[in-house]
Amino acid sequence: MKKLALICAVALAMASCSSLKIVDSNAAANAGAAALQALTISDAQVAQLCSQYMVESDGKNTILPADNSYTQRLNRIMARFHNISNLNLNYKVYQSNEVNAFASGDGSVRVYTGLMDAMNDDEVFAVIGHELGHLINKDVRDAYRAAYLTVAARYGIAAVNTTAGALSTGFLGDLAQELASNAYSRRQETQADETAVQFCVQNGVDPYAMYHALNVLIQLSGQTAQQGKLQELLSTHPDTYKRAAHVKQMCEAAGYSMTTSTPKTQNTSTGSGTTNTSGGGGKLKAGKKK
């Protein structure tokens, strides 16, 4: 019933939207078919859609080369993950002051230099674990599906066709805007935070790293000079205070204690290859095993 209502809503929106470009007499019917197709888009189709999106995204950003200190640092951080081979990841660093990172449905992970400057290795690891949580929990797939549904209806196309060059630059640009404007739900963010903590525990990283990373965002959000960098990240990651409290409670419930309750001095020397990997020192209480 919900799917039918959504398809009808899309068709109604098309009929009333004066800015919609009708490409032919069958466009309205095609858009309804697009809505149905988007609701049933497969994981493989999402991966193809994401792959095309990432080609567009990579082309619009400056990707740092393999010999750059940021890239080398990211390689070291990713090497700490020992249980993600099934995700077929590829990861790169974007040169940008934005404090941001994301994982795409085709296994692409992109980390911004702004985030790497603001956080130490444990915290960056946790943030990546959080983004992988969205991937593992199918949040990324659902986000692309919803974005495709909206944009496909706008363009009046009938089905997912992600073979080479099938989607226009304009379509992919609209898809990017749609993705950026849609925030994950509180439940999705909480589950991704929990996945990040699990990644930390499983890979020998400070269990409180996600808590510290969230506190870095909170700290930066109060600094006027940093607000522009955080605009996109915080808009898609709501309730940061509540999330930090939940992560802390999760670690405590699992028997971990924290040697420091405040974020560490931020790493600002990434360009020279120097990183802070001391972490918050999450330790197990007596009698608790990892």
N, C-alpha and C positions, 0 to 999 in steps of 0.2 A: 504493500500500500504506500509506504513512504517513497519507494522508488518511482511509483507511478505518479505520485504527487509532485515529485521533483522534476520529472520529465515534463509534466503539464506546466509547471511553473516556468521552466525554460522556454517552452513554446509560447506561453503568454508574454513573457518578457520580450521575446523576439518580435511578436506582433505589435507591441507598444513602443519599442525603442526606435526613435527616429534616426539615431546615428548609425544603426545597423546597415551594413552594405550588403544588399541582396545581389548575389552573383548570377543567379539564374532563376527561372520560375519554380524550380524544385528546391530552392535554398531552404525554405521553411521546413519542408519535409526532411531534408537532409540534416538540418539542425536537430530535429527530434530524434533522428536515427543516431546522430552524434551523441546526444544525451544518453540514449540507451547503451551505445557502445562504450562510452566513458564509464558507465556504472559497472560494466562487465569486463573492463580492460584487464588483461592478464599481467602477471608479474613480468613475463618476458617482454610484453609490449611496453610496460612502464620502463623497463631497463633500456629499451631502444629509444624511447622518448627522452629519458634522462641523458642518454649518451649524446643525442643531438643537442640537448640543452647545454651540456657541458662543453661541447665544441664551441658553441656560441659564447658561453661564459668565459672560457679560457681565452678566447680571441679578444675579449673586451678587457681582460686584466693582464697585468704584468706578472708572468710566472718566473720565479727566480730559478737560475740554472743549478745544475747538480753540484757545482763546486762552491756555491754560495753558503755562507755560514748558517743562514736560516734553514736552508734545505738540508744541510748536514745535521743540524740539530733536530729537525723533524724526523729525519731518518732514524736517529738514535731513539727518539721517543716512540716511534712506531715499532721499532725492534723490540720494545718491552712488551708488546702484545704477543702472546704465544698461543692464542686460541681463536684466531679470526681468519684462518686460511680459507674457510668456506665462503667468505664474503667477497673474495676476488677484488681486493681493494687496490686502487692507485691513488697516490697522495702527492700533493704539490703545495707550494707556498705562494700565496698572492702577495705582491708588494702593495700594501695599503695600510693606512693608519686606522682603519676600522678594527674594532675589537670584536672579531667574528671568526666563526668556523662553521662548516656544514658538511654533511655527507649526502651524496646523491644516490638515486636508486640504481645506478649502474656500478656502484662501488667506488665512485670518485669521492675523495676527501680533500677539501681545500681549507687551509688554515691561513689566516691573515697575519702579516707581520705585526700589526697592532696588538693582536692578542698575545703573540709570542713575546712582545716587549713587556706586556703587562703582567705576565704570569711566569712562574717557574715551571720546570719540566713536569713535576707531578701534577700541577694544576692543568697544564696543557693536555697531559695524558687523560685526565679526568674529563675535560671538556670534549676531547675526541671520543672518549668512551660514551659520553652522553649523546653525541651526534650519531654514533654507531648504534646506540640504543634505539634511536628513532628509526634507523634502518632495519634493525632486527625486529622491532615491534610493528613493522609495516606502516609506521606513521608517514614515512616518506612516500611510499606507494599511494597511500590514501590522499596525501596532499597533492601529488601530481595528478591523480585521478580527478579530484575536485577541481583543480585548476584547469585541466584539459576540458572538463565538462563545460566550464564557464566560457573559455576562449573558443572552443569548437562551436558552441552555440552562436557566439558573436560572429564567427566567420562563416557559419552555415555549411560546415563540412560534415560528411556523413560517417566517417569511420577513421580509426587510427591507422595512419599510413606513415610509418617512420622509416621507410627505406631511404637510402642515401638521397639527401637533398629534398625530401618530400615536404618538409615543413619550412615555410618561409621565415626569413629573418624577422619579419613583422610579427608572425605568429609566436615565435620563440621569445621575442621581446615582451609581448603581451603575457605570455606564460610566466616569464620571470616576474613581472609586476604583480600578477595574480598570486604567485607563490609568496612574494614578499609581504603582501597585504593580509595574508591569512595566517593567524597565529595558531600554534599548537594548543590543544586544550590543556587545562590544568592536570587532568589525569595523564595525558601523554607526557607532559613535562616531568611529572612525578615518577612515572615508570622509567623514563630515560635517565633521570638522576639515579634511580635505584640500580639500573644497569651499569652506570658509570662506577658506582661503589663496588659492584660485583666484579667488574673488570679490574679495579684497583686491588681488591683482595686476592683475586685469582692470579695476578701477575706481580705480586710483591711490591705494590705501590701504596703509599700512605692512604689508608682508608678514608681519611678526612680530606683528601685532595679536592673532591668535588665541593665540599663545604667551604674550603678556603677559596676555590675558584669563584663561587657565588659571592663570597664576601668581597673579593676583588672587584666584581662588577658593581656591588653595592657601594663600595668605596669610590670607585671611579664615577659613578652616576651622580655623586655629590660634588664633583669638580667640574666647573663650567667648561674648562678647556677640553675635557674628555667627553662631554655630552654628545657631540657630533659623532664620535667614534662608536658610541654605544646605542645610537638611535635604532639601527636595524636589529641588533642583537636583542636588546631589551624589549622591543616591540613584538618579537616572536617568542620571547621567553618570559611570560608574566609571573607575578607573585614571587619575586626573587627572595624576599625576606622569608616567606613561608617555606619556600623550597629549601633554603639553607637550614632552617630549623628542622625540617623533616629529615634531611640528610644527617644532621648531627644526632637526632634521636635514633635514626636507623643504625648508625655506627655504635652508639652507646648501648642500644638493645642487643647488638651482636657481641658486646663485651669489649669493645675497643675504648681506650682512653686517649685523650689528646694532651700532648705535652704543652701546647700553646693554643690559646683560644682566639688569637688575632691573626689576620693575614700577615704574611711575611713581607719583608722589603721587596718591592717589585724589581724584577730583572730588567735592567735598561742597557745591558751591554751585550745584547745578542749578536750585534754585528761583528764583534770581535771574537765570537765563538764562546764567550764566557757565559755560563748558565748557573742558576741557583737550583740545586737539586736536593737541598736539605730537607724540604717537606715539613709538614707539621708534626712529624714524629708520632703518628698514630701507633699505639702499642696495645697488645692484648693484656687484659687483666689476668691475674693468676688463675690457672685452671682452664683457661679458654684456649682452644687450639685453632690454628688457621685452617 
